[in-house]
Structures are given as structure tokens and as C-alpha cells.
């Protein structure tokens, strides 16, 4: 089954009040790379997005997804540990 990427491209390219926020645009770019099978590009987009927008859980999990698809288990594990560390920090602050 082939996935039609045009709706994602149109979504990414919206302007004005309908325009996506920067983290959302990165996530759409990640999805486009993922759908096309460009896992290395997807991993890099997610990594940069995760760095630029550290509060984005979607970008963090996208990076893990891409790393696993590339067989980069250690790198995926490092990202997951970072996510869990942040969650523990938040829990300590809230709790």
C-alpha cells in the first residue's frame, strides 16, 4: 500500500493563522522522511527537532523510532533514558 504524502506536504506548507508551529513542522518533515523510507534523514530531523524543542515528546519518541529502524539501539536507549530522566525531574517538582 502506498501512502499519499501530498496532504502532509500541504499541511506543512500552510501559511497565516493556519500555519503549523515550528515543532509541528519538524514533525511533519520527520513523517515525510519516514514514509519515504529515508530513516537516516528522519533520525537527523527528529534529533535536531528534539534539540531545538526539548519539550516536544513527539519529537523525542520520533527520534527513538528512527534510531530503532536504523538498528541504532544504543542511541535509541540514550534518548529514552533522557526522556525518563526528564519525567522523573518533573515528577519530583510536582510531587
FENTAQUI-V637852 format. One line per field, one symbol per residue. burial: I if it has 16 or more other ideal C-beta (glycine too) atoms within 10 Angstrom, else O. A space follows every 50 residues. Layout:
burial=???
This chain:
burial=OOOOOOOOOOOIOOOOOOOOOOIIIIIIIIIIIIOOOOIOIIIOIIIOII OOIOOIOIIIOIIIIIIIOOOIOOIIOOIIOOIOOOOOOOOOOOO
